[in-house]
Amino acid sequence: MKPRAFLLRAAVFALIWWVLAEGRMDGWGVGVVSVLLAAAVSLILSPTTPGGLVWRRLPGFAWFFLRESLKGGLQVAWLAFRPTNRLAPAILALPLSLPPGPQRVLFVNTLNLLPGTLGVELEEATLHLHVLDARQPVAEEVGALQARIARLYGDTT
């Protein structure tokens, strides 16, 4: 077991406990035991591996996500309310460059949260993605998101 990973996870679980306990100190007897068990179990269920999340890149990814969400929301509103409402919904088959595991899970979940896209099926290295307007540069946007997530996990290529 990696001590640094354990301490980081314990700190996150302690923060969660503190929030749930509304900052009260009288529950920390049980809280300490719960936090330590949660950190240990999390390492068993999701062990640390090389190529894990690079935490210092998380704020940049969060900013990217917020910016794209706002841009996508405005785009969907424009498409839905313009006088000539000619959407071109489609299901696109897009290749995945991310490895299976946490990177791919984050990728699909992020796409599902962005307006106008919804992951329909994930098979091998292909994602079937429902889009509101297939005439939009979806493949380029998906590629940019995959590159952003790869960087978030330490891939600098």
WOPE-V372581 format. One record per residue. N is the residue number from 0. PHI is phi in whole degrees, 0 to 359 (* if undefined). PSI is psi in degrees with one decimal (* if undefined). NEAR is the number of other C-alpha atoms within 12 Angstrom. Layout:
n=N phi=PHI psi=PSI near=NEAR
n=N phi=PHI psi=PSI near=NEAR
//
This chain:
n=0 phi=* psi=136.9 near=16
n=1 phi=273 psi=120.6 near=15
n=2 phi=300 psi=-39.7 near=13
n=3 phi=296 psi=-44.2 near=13
n=4 phi=296 psi=-40.8 near=23
n=5 phi=297 psi=-46.6 near=26
n=6 phi=295 psi=-39.7 near=21
n=7 phi=297 psi=-46.0 near=22
n=8 phi=293 psi=-38.9 near=27
n=9 phi=298 psi=-39.6 near=28
n=10 phi=296 psi=-41.3 near=21
n=11 phi=295 psi=-45.1 near=19
n=12 phi=292 psi=-33.4 near=26
n=13 phi=294 psi=-39.5 near=29
n=14 phi=297 psi=-43.4 near=19
n=15 phi=298 psi=-43.8 near=20
n=16 phi=298 psi=-43.7 near=27
n=17 phi=300 psi=-42.4 near=23
n=18 phi=295 psi=-46.5 near=16
n=19 phi=296 psi=-33.3 near=15
n=20 phi=275 psi=3.6 near=17
n=21 phi=56 psi=35.8 near=13
n=22 phi=77 psi=3.2 near=15
n=23 phi=285 psi=145.9 near=13
n=24 phi=264 psi=-14.4 near=16
n=25 phi=287 psi=-8.0 near=13
n=26 phi=257 psi=6.7 near=19
n=27 phi=285 psi=-15.4 near=21
n=28 phi=299 psi=-49.2 near=14
n=29 phi=284 psi=-33.4 near=16
n=30 phi=299 psi=-43.2 near=26
n=31 phi=298 psi=-45.6 near=22
n=32 phi=298 psi=-44.4 near=17
n=33 phi=297 psi=-42.7 near=22
n=34 phi=297 psi=-46.3 near=28
n=35 phi=295 psi=-41.6 near=25
n=36 phi=294 psi=-41.3 near=20
n=37 phi=297 psi=-42.1 near=26
n=38 phi=296 psi=-42.9 near=31
n=39 phi=295 psi=-46.0 near=25
n=40 phi=295 psi=-37.6 near=18
n=41 phi=296 psi=-34.4 near=23
n=42 phi=289 psi=-31.7 near=23
n=43 phi=289 psi=-45.4 near=17
n=44 phi=283 psi=-30.4 near=10
n=45 phi=221 psi=76.9 near=18
n=46 phi=295 psi=156.2 near=19
n=47 phi=286 psi=141.0 near=22
n=48 phi=225 psi=157.5 near=17
n=49 phi=300 psi=148.5 near=11
n=50 phi=82 psi=22.7 near=21
n=51 phi=287 psi=179.1 near=22
n=52 phi=301 psi=133.0 near=24
n=53 phi=265 psi=101.4 near=22
n=54 phi=299 psi=-32.6 near=16
n=55 phi=290 psi=-15.5 near=14
n=56 phi=269 psi=-5.7 near=21
n=57 phi=296 psi=-41.8 near=19
n=58 phi=300 psi=-38.6 near=13
n=59 phi=296 psi=-39.5 near=17
n=60 phi=293 psi=-40.3 near=28
n=61 phi=298 psi=-42.6 near=19
n=62 phi=297 psi=-44.4 near=14
n=63 phi=303 psi=-45.9 near=24
n=64 phi=297 psi=-45.8 near=29
n=65 phi=297 psi=-43.4 near=18
n=66 phi=298 psi=-46.0 near=16
n=67 phi=292 psi=-34.4 near=26
n=68 phi=296 psi=-44.8 near=22
n=69 phi=295 psi=-47.0 near=18
n=70 phi=299 psi=-45.2 near=18
n=71 phi=294 psi=-40.2 near=28
n=72 phi=298 psi=-43.6 near=21
n=73 phi=295 psi=-40.0 near=18
n=74 phi=296 psi=-43.9 near=22
n=75 phi=295 psi=-42.0 near=25
n=76 phi=299 psi=-43.3 near=18
n=77 phi=298 psi=-45.2 near=20
n=78 phi=297 psi=-38.3 near=23
n=79 phi=285 psi=-32.9 near=20
n=80 phi=252 psi=2.1 near=13
n=81 phi=289 psi=152.8 near=13
n=82 phi=302 psi=-39.4 near=10
n=83 phi=259 psi=83.9 near=9
n=84 phi=285 psi=82.3 near=15
n=85 phi=246 psi=76.7 near=15
n=86 phi=284 psi=155.2 near=22
n=87 phi=233 psi=70.0 near=17
n=88 phi=296 psi=147.6 near=22
n=89 phi=199 psi=164.3 near=21
n=90 phi=248 psi=118.1 near=23
n=91 phi=257 psi=143.5 near=28
n=92 phi=259 psi=113.1 near=23
n=93 phi=243 psi=136.6 near=28
n=94 phi=287 psi=145.7 near=21
n=95 phi=254 psi=135.3 near=29
n=96 phi=254 psi=-11.0 near=24
n=97 phi=281 psi=146.3 near=32
n=98 phi=287 psi=155.1 near=22
n=99 phi=300 psi=150.4 near=18
n=100 phi=119 psi=-151.3 near=19
n=101 phi=303 psi=-36.4 near=23
n=102 phi=296 psi=-44.9 near=29
n=103 phi=291 psi=-38.0 near=30
n=104 phi=297 psi=-46.5 near=20
n=105 phi=298 psi=-40.9 near=26
n=106 phi=300 psi=-52.7 near=37
n=107 phi=295 psi=-42.1 near=32
n=108 phi=294 psi=-36.6 near=23
n=109 phi=294 psi=-44.3 near=29
n=110 phi=300 psi=-40.5 near=34
n=111 phi=296 psi=-28.2 near=25
n=112 phi=275 psi=-17.7 near=20
n=113 phi=280 psi=136.8 near=33
n=114 phi=299 psi=139.0 near=31
n=115 phi=89 psi=-0.3 near=36
n=116 phi=227 psi=148.3 near=35
n=117 phi=207 psi=122.0 near=27
n=118 phi=292 psi=126.7 near=31
n=119 phi=260 psi=-45.4 near=21
n=120 phi=208 psi=140.7 near=18
n=121 phi=240 psi=115.8 near=23
n=122 phi=226 psi=126.4 near=16
n=123 phi=50 psi=-115.6 near=17
n=124 phi=248 psi=31.6 near=17
n=125 phi=228 psi=134.8 near=22
n=126 phi=249 psi=127.6 near=31
n=127 phi=266 psi=118.1 near=26
n=128 phi=239 psi=126.2 near=33
n=129 phi=275 psi=129.9 near=28
n=130 phi=233 psi=150.8 near=32
n=131 phi=285 psi=-32.2 near=30
n=132 phi=217 psi=105.1 near=27
n=133 phi=290 psi=-11.0 near=21
n=134 phi=281 psi=-12.3 near=17
n=135 phi=284 psi=158.7 near=22
n=136 phi=283 psi=61.4 near=14
n=137 phi=295 psi=-45.1 near=29
n=138 phi=300 psi=-40.1 near=26
n=139 phi=293 psi=-42.1 near=15
n=140 phi=294 psi=-39.8 near=24
n=141 phi=295 psi=-41.7 near=35
n=142 phi=298 psi=-40.9 near=21
n=143 phi=295 psi=-39.6 near=23
n=144 phi=294 psi=-41.6 near=31
n=145 phi=298 psi=-42.3 near=32
n=146 phi=296 psi=-39.7 near=26
n=147 phi=295 psi=-42.2 near=33
n=148 phi=291 psi=-38.4 near=40
n=149 phi=301 psi=-43.0 near=32
n=150 phi=295 psi=-38.4 near=25
n=151 phi=300 psi=-30.7 near=30
n=152 phi=261 psi=15.3 near=30
n=153 phi=96 psi=-0.3 near=21
n=154 phi=278 psi=114.9 near=21
n=155 phi=257 psi=9.1 near=13
n=156 phi=279 psi=* near=11
//
